[in-house]
Each structure stands twice: as structure tokens, then as C-alpha cells.
């Protein structure tokens, strides 16, 4: 009976706790990548605005997006 309970607890831990921590790690990786992409897009937009103010060609920057 005690081994059955321990097995059930181990199954529940694997099913809920371990799965949740793996999903959290994956979300952290995605958040990091998303942040890098957002920073890159913001810097491209700043560069584009500077070129527009200087009345320069912005097609190269538009291709980077």
C-alpha cells in the first residue's frame, strides 16, 4: 500500500511538477528570443527614422525587416 502511494506521488510529480518546470524553461527561452527580436526591430526603426529625417534612402533598412 505504501509503495502504491509512493508510485502515485511519483507519477503525479512527473505529470504536473516536472512538466510545468520544463514548460517554464521553454517560456523563458522564448521570452529571451522575443526580447532580442523586439530590440532589433526597435533599433532598425530608429535607424529608419534617422535616415528619413536626413532624407536618405531607407530601402536597405526595409529589407532587413
Protein Blocks (a to p, Z undefined) as FASTA:
>chain_A
ZZmmmmmmmmmmmmmmmmmmmmmmmmmmmmmmmmmmmmmmmmmmmmmmmmmmnopafklm
mmmZZ
